[in-house]
Amino acid sequence: MAISKPANPSKNSLKNSEVDAKASFKETTKKEDILTDNKEVSFPVNIRVDNHIRNKVSALINLGVAKNAKAVVEHMIESEIAELNESEKTRFDRMYNILEQKDYMSKSLK
């Protein structure tokens, strides 16, 4: 018959305190408290499109719709956002804020 070692009380108390801390965090912290800090960071990224879309963007720039591709895309996005109903707009805002925070966190940790 094997004799088991008595549990190390310091390890158990550490695990219990970690569990208590996690439970306390969940009980006292709301998602709104975490997601309300709207910090932004800007950095260049690429969006892959085919040559036909690129040519349409260039044609819109040549017509004077916007001064560059960034402005054309921004104008189109703002037009689409304006067409969203309230429910879609709320969902869009939540997703957009999460992605903005992800960008901020990824750049601030570097």
Secondary structure, 3 states (H helix, E strand, C coil): CCCCCCCCHHHHHHHHHHHHHHHHHHHHCCHHHHHCCCCCCCCCCCCCCCHHHHHHHHHHHHHCCCCCHHHHHHHHHHHHHHCCCHHHHHHHHHHHHHHHHHHHHHHHCC
